[in-house]
Every structure is written in structure tokens, then in C-alpha cells.
Amino acid sequence: MKLSADQVERIRSVVDNSGIRIEALRDDVLDHLCCVVELALTEEKSFDESLERAVAELAPDGLHELEKETVYLLNSTKIVLMKKIMYSIGFLGAFALTMGVTFKWLHWPGGDELFMIGFLVLTLLYAPLAAIDRYKVSISKAISEKLRITIGLVSAMSIGVGGLLKVMGLYGGDFLLLGGSVVFAIAFYHFISSRYINSLSPNVLTCSS
């Protein structure tokens, strides 16, 4: 059964209101839904029921998820490369930090240098890369999620660098430690606790009260 112009426009409005920003993907989704709905109508099902079922079968979590999956597939090579670089930097930083602690414990030369290099690599390289990776994964989520990642990175870097300056007896360590701790305690921890409370269902809250 061929769809009427009004039915095609109704399907188009569903696709346009789904949040998909890639025009080519919208056209492909529209074409797919039209074909599925046409096939369902030949089985004497209503248009609304056919459209709802077609959308549910194509994207159970919403049509906007198709764009996330498409972007990931198109950039999968770059994402994998970035993750390899990130994990390699994390491994080198952790290795240098561990060797620095071991050398200092055994009173071997080079312990302070290895400890400093490992700490700086983890704090100034691995932590920002991990935050960027997490930020890209959360690109379609709420602004509060992105803000939580940014605040977490800032507080972690402040505490890390502040701790290093404090150990080395350099100026500014106390200020960075205090600032990073305050940011983490007030802002980042607030986001974590709010997210946990919001995840509880009303039934759980009622039962626990």
C-alpha cells in the first residue's frame, strides 16, 4: 500500500523532531521508515501503530541514538587511535611514578626525577585526555554532565599539581591544594550526589522514609 503525501509528511515530522542533525541520515531514516510502514499497512495495521512499531524496531532508545552511533562509526579509527595514545600515556606515567617511588625507597639516584615525570604525565596529559574522551562520549547529554566532567578535571589537576608543589616545597602548593579541594567538595561532589538522588525511584524513597 503506497503512503499518501500526508502520511509521508507525518513520518518526516517525526524524523525532523527526533534531534538528528545530519541531513543525509535524516533522509535515510525517513526512507527506511516509509518502507517499513508501507509493508505494515499491507497487513491491515493502522498507520499510527505501524509508525510507532517501525520507530521502536529501528531505534528502541530514540532516533537520536542513530546519530551517535553513526558519528562513532565514522570516527571509530580516530577514537581507537586516541584511546591507544591515552592508555599508553597513562601506562608510561604510572610506570614512571612507580619506578620513582621504588627508587626513592631504595635510595637509588633518579627517584625524584622519575616521580616528578610520572606525576606530571598523569596529571597534565592523561587526566585531560581522559576528560576529553569522556566529554565526547557525553556530547549529546545535558550541560550539567559536561560541566561535571570539566569541574572534575580542573579539581583533579589543581589537587595533583598542588600536591606535587607541596612535596617539592615550592610556592603555590597550598593555594592549589585548597582551591582544588574546595572545587571538588562543593561542585563536583554536589553533581555526584544530585545524580545519585535523582536516580532513585520515588518508590525507593518512599520505602526508605
Sine and cosine of phi, psi and omega as CSV:
sin_phi,cos_phi,sin_psi,cos_psi,sin_omega,cos_omega
0.00,0.00,0.82,-0.57,-0.05,-1.00
-0.98,0.18,0.67,-0.75,-0.01,-1.00
-0.96,0.28,0.56,-0.83,0.08,-1.00
-0.99,0.17,0.22,-0.98,0.00,-1.00
-0.88,0.47,-0.62,0.78,0.02,-1.00
-0.91,0.42,-0.65,0.76,0.01,-1.00
-0.92,0.40,-0.64,0.77,0.05,-1.00
-0.89,0.46,-0.65,0.76,0.02,-1.00
-0.91,0.41,-0.59,0.81,0.05,-1.00
-0.90,0.43,-0.66,0.75,0.06,-1.00
-0.91,0.42,-0.65,0.76,0.03,-1.00
-0.88,0.47,-0.64,0.77,0.01,-1.00
-0.91,0.42,-0.59,0.81,0.06,-1.00
-0.89,0.45,-0.69,0.72,0.00,-1.00
-0.92,0.38,-0.69,0.73,-0.03,-1.00
-0.91,0.42,-0.54,0.84,-0.02,-1.00
-1.00,0.04,0.05,1.00,-0.05,-1.00
-0.99,0.17,-0.26,0.96,-0.02,-1.00
0.99,-0.12,0.04,1.00,0.04,-1.00
-0.95,0.31,0.82,-0.57,-0.06,-1.00
-0.99,-0.16,-0.34,0.94,0.00,-1.00
-0.98,0.18,0.90,-0.44,-0.11,-0.99
-0.89,0.45,-0.68,0.73,0.00,-1.00
-0.89,0.46,-0.62,0.79,0.02,-1.00
-0.93,0.38,-0.62,0.78,0.05,-1.00
-0.87,0.49,-0.67,0.74,0.01,-1.00
-0.90,0.43,-0.66,0.76,0.00,-1.00
-0.91,0.41,-0.66,0.75,0.01,-1.00
-0.91,0.42,-0.67,0.74,0.03,-1.00
-0.87,0.49,-0.71,0.70,0.00,-1.00
-0.89,0.45,-0.67,0.75,0.00,-1.00
-0.90,0.43,-0.72,0.69,-0.02,-1.00
-0.90,0.44,-0.64,0.77,0.03,-1.00
-0.88,0.47,-0.67,0.74,0.00,-1.00
-0.91,0.42,-0.68,0.73,-0.02,-1.00
-0.92,0.38,-0.67,0.74,-0.01,-1.00
-0.92,0.40,-0.66,0.75,0.05,-1.00
-0.85,0.52,-0.68,0.73,0.01,-1.00
-0.91,0.41,-0.63,0.78,0.00,-1.00
-0.93,0.36,-0.57,0.82,0.00,-1.00
-0.92,0.39,-0.45,0.89,0.05,-1.00
-0.94,0.35,-0.29,0.96,0.04,-1.00
-1.00,-0.08,0.31,0.95,0.07,-1.00
0.88,0.48,0.65,0.76,0.12,-0.99
-0.98,-0.20,0.43,-0.90,0.00,-1.00
-0.94,0.33,0.38,-0.93,-0.03,-1.00
-0.90,0.43,-0.71,0.71,-0.03,-1.00
-0.88,0.47,-0.69,0.72,0.01,-1.00
-0.91,0.42,-0.64,0.77,0.00,-1.00
-0.91,0.42,-0.67,0.74,0.00,-1.00
-0.92,0.39,-0.69,0.72,0.00,-1.00
-0.88,0.47,-0.67,0.75,0.00,-1.00
-0.94,0.35,-0.61,0.79,0.01,-1.00
-0.90,0.45,-0.67,0.74,0.03,-1.00
-0.91,0.40,-0.67,0.74,-0.02,-1.00
-0.90,0.43,-0.62,0.78,0.00,-1.00
-0.95,0.30,-0.57,0.82,-0.02,-1.00
-0.97,0.26,-0.70,0.72,-0.05,-1.00
-0.57,-0.82,1.00,0.03,-0.02,-1.00
-0.86,0.52,-0.49,0.87,-0.02,-1.00
-1.00,-0.09,0.16,0.99,-0.01,-1.00
0.93,-0.36,0.55,-0.83,-0.03,-1.00
-0.89,0.45,-0.46,0.89,-0.01,-1.00
-0.90,0.44,-0.40,0.92,0.02,-1.00
-0.92,0.40,-0.44,0.90,0.03,-1.00
-0.88,0.47,-0.59,0.81,0.01,-1.00
-0.93,0.38,-0.65,0.76,0.03,-1.00
-0.88,0.48,-0.70,0.72,0.00,-1.00
-0.92,0.40,-0.62,0.79,0.01,-1.00
-0.91,0.42,-0.72,0.70,0.01,-1.00
-0.88,0.48,-0.64,0.77,0.01,-1.00
-0.90,0.44,-0.69,0.73,0.00,-1.00
-0.91,0.41,-0.63,0.78,-0.01,-1.00
-0.93,0.37,-0.48,0.88,-0.04,-1.00
-0.92,-0.39,0.32,0.95,-0.09,-1.00
-0.88,0.48,-0.62,0.78,0.00,-1.00
-0.89,0.45,-0.71,0.71,0.01,-1.00
-0.92,0.39,-0.62,0.78,-0.02,-1.00
-0.91,0.42,-0.70,0.72,0.01,-1.00
-0.89,0.45,-0.68,0.74,0.02,-1.00
-0.88,0.47,-0.68,0.73,0.00,-1.00
-0.90,0.43,-0.64,0.77,0.01,-1.00
-0.91,0.41,-0.63,0.78,0.04,-1.00
-0.89,0.46,-0.70,0.72,0.02,-1.00
-0.90,0.45,-0.68,0.73,-0.03,-1.00
-0.89,0.46,-0.73,0.68,-0.01,-1.00
-0.93,0.37,-0.55,0.83,0.05,-1.00
-0.91,0.41,-0.68,0.73,0.05,-1.00
-0.90,0.44,-0.66,0.75,0.04,-1.00
-0.88,0.47,-0.65,0.76,0.02,-1.00
-0.91,0.41,-0.72,0.70,-0.01,-1.00
-0.89,0.45,-0.65,0.76,0.02,-1.00
-0.90,0.43,-0.70,0.71,0.02,-1.00
-0.91,0.41,-0.62,0.78,0.02,-1.00
-0.90,0.44,-0.73,0.68,0.01,-1.00
-0.89,0.45,-0.65,0.76,0.01,-1.00
-0.90,0.44,-0.68,0.73,0.01,-1.00
-0.91,0.42,-0.69,0.73,0.03,-1.00
-0.90,0.43,-0.59,0.80,0.04,-1.00
-0.89,0.45,-0.70,0.72,0.04,-1.00
-0.89,0.45,-0.67,0.75,0.00,-1.00
-0.90,0.44,-0.70,0.71,0.01,-1.00
-0.89,0.45,-0.65,0.76,0.01,-1.00
-0.91,0.41,-0.63,0.78,-0.01,-1.00
-0.91,0.41,-0.58,0.81,0.01,-1.00
-1.00,0.01,0.00,1.00,0.01,-1.00
0.88,0.48,0.61,0.79,0.07,-1.00
-1.00,-0.05,0.46,-0.89,0.03,-1.00
-0.93,0.36,0.52,-0.86,0.03,-1.00
1.00,-0.06,-0.04,1.00,-0.02,-1.00
-0.90,0.45,-0.71,0.70,-0.01,-1.00
-0.89,0.45,-0.66,0.75,-0.02,-1.00
-0.91,0.42,-0.70,0.71,0.01,-1.00
-0.90,0.43,-0.66,0.75,0.01,-1.00
-0.88,0.47,-0.69,0.72,-0.02,-1.00
-0.91,0.41,-0.70,0.71,0.00,-1.00
-0.88,0.47,-0.73,0.68,0.00,-1.00
-0.88,0.48,-0.67,0.74,-0.01,-1.00
-0.91,0.42,-0.70,0.72,0.00,-1.00
-0.92,0.40,-0.64,0.77,0.01,-1.00
-0.89,0.46,-0.70,0.71,0.00,-1.00
-0.92,0.38,-0.65,0.76,-0.10,-1.00
-0.98,0.19,-0.70,0.71,-0.14,-0.99
-0.99,-0.11,-0.27,0.96,0.00,-1.00
-0.90,-0.43,-0.83,0.56,-0.09,-1.00
-0.92,0.38,-0.71,0.70,-0.04,-1.00
-0.87,0.49,-0.73,0.68,0.05,-1.00
-0.89,0.46,-0.64,0.77,0.01,-1.00
-0.90,0.43,-0.65,0.76,0.04,-1.00
-0.90,0.43,-0.63,0.78,0.02,-1.00
-0.92,0.38,-0.65,0.76,0.03,-1.00
-0.89,0.45,-0.68,0.74,0.02,-1.00
-0.88,0.47,-0.69,0.72,0.02,-1.00
-0.92,0.39,-0.59,0.81,0.00,-1.00
-0.90,0.44,-0.65,0.76,0.02,-1.00
-0.92,0.39,-0.61,0.79,0.05,-1.00
-0.90,0.44,-0.56,0.83,-0.05,-1.00
-0.99,-0.12,0.36,0.93,-0.13,-0.99
-0.89,0.46,-0.48,0.88,-0.03,-1.00
-0.99,-0.13,0.04,1.00,-0.03,-1.00
-1.00,0.08,-0.04,-1.00,-0.07,-1.00
-0.92,0.40,0.34,-0.94,0.01,-1.00
-0.89,0.46,-0.54,0.84,0.00,-1.00
-0.88,0.48,-0.57,0.82,0.04,-1.00
-0.92,0.40,-0.68,0.73,0.03,-1.00
-0.92,0.40,-0.63,0.77,0.01,-1.00
-0.91,0.41,-0.59,0.81,0.02,-1.00
-0.90,0.44,-0.67,0.75,0.01,-1.00
-0.90,0.43,-0.68,0.73,-0.01,-1.00
-0.90,0.43,-0.71,0.70,0.01,-1.00
-0.91,0.42,-0.64,0.77,0.04,-1.00
-0.88,0.48,-0.65,0.76,0.02,-1.00
-0.92,0.40,-0.72,0.69,-0.02,-1.00
-0.88,0.48,-0.71,0.70,-0.02,-1.00
-0.92,0.39,-0.65,0.76,0.00,-1.00
-0.90,0.43,-0.68,0.73,0.01,-1.00
-0.93,0.37,-0.61,0.79,0.01,-1.00
-0.91,0.42,-0.71,0.71,0.01,-1.00
-0.92,0.40,-0.66,0.75,-0.02,-1.00
-0.90,0.44,-0.78,0.63,0.01,-1.00
-0.91,0.40,-0.63,0.78,0.04,-1.00
-0.88,0.47,-0.67,0.75,0.05,-1.00
-0.90,0.44,-0.63,0.78,0.03,-1.00
-0.91,0.41,-0.70,0.71,0.04,-1.00
-0.89,0.45,-0.59,0.81,0.01,-1.00
-0.91,0.41,-0.69,0.73,0.01,-1.00
-0.90,0.44,-0.60,0.80,-0.03,-1.00
-0.99,0.11,-0.08,1.00,0.02,-1.00
0.95,0.30,0.45,0.89,-0.02,-1.00
-1.00,-0.09,0.34,-0.94,-0.04,-1.00
-0.95,0.31,0.62,-0.79,0.07,-1.00
0.98,-0.20,-0.18,0.98,-0.03,-1.00
-0.90,0.44,-0.70,0.71,-0.01,-1.00
-0.89,0.45,-0.66,0.75,-0.03,-1.00
-0.90,0.43,-0.71,0.70,0.00,-1.00
-0.92,0.39,-0.64,0.77,0.03,-1.00
-0.89,0.46,-0.72,0.70,-0.01,-1.00
-0.92,0.40,-0.72,0.70,-0.01,-1.00
-0.89,0.46,-0.72,0.70,0.02,-1.00
-0.89,0.45,-0.63,0.78,0.01,-1.00
-0.92,0.39,-0.65,0.76,0.00,-1.00
-0.92,0.40,-0.70,0.72,0.02,-1.00
-0.87,0.49,-0.69,0.73,-0.01,-1.00
-0.92,0.40,-0.71,0.70,-0.08,-1.00
-0.92,0.38,-0.65,0.76,-0.11,-0.99
-1.00,0.05,-0.74,0.67,-0.13,-0.99
-1.00,-0.04,-0.86,0.51,-0.10,-0.99
-0.90,0.43,-0.72,0.70,0.00,-1.00
-0.91,0.42,-0.53,0.85,0.04,-1.00
-0.90,0.44,-0.67,0.74,0.03,-1.00
-0.90,0.44,-0.66,0.75,-0.02,-1.00
-0.90,0.44,-0.74,0.67,-0.03,-1.00
-0.91,0.40,-0.63,0.78,0.02,-1.00
-0.91,0.42,-0.65,0.76,0.01,-1.00
-0.91,0.41,-0.61,0.79,0.00,-1.00
-0.92,0.39,-0.68,0.74,-0.01,-1.00
-0.91,0.42,-0.66,0.75,0.00,-1.00
-0.93,0.37,-0.40,0.92,0.00,-1.00
-0.98,0.22,-0.27,0.96,0.02,-1.00
-0.97,0.24,0.68,-0.73,0.02,-1.00
-0.97,0.23,0.40,-0.92,0.03,-1.00
-0.85,0.52,-0.55,0.84,-0.01,-1.00
-0.91,0.42,-0.63,0.77,0.01,-1.00
-0.91,0.41,-0.67,0.74,0.02,-1.00
-0.90,0.43,-0.62,0.78,-0.02,-1.00
-0.93,0.38,-0.66,0.75,-0.04,-1.00
-0.93,0.36,-0.57,0.82,-0.06,-1.00
-0.99,0.17,-0.25,0.97,-0.04,-1.00
-1.00,0.09,0.00,0.00,0.00,0.00
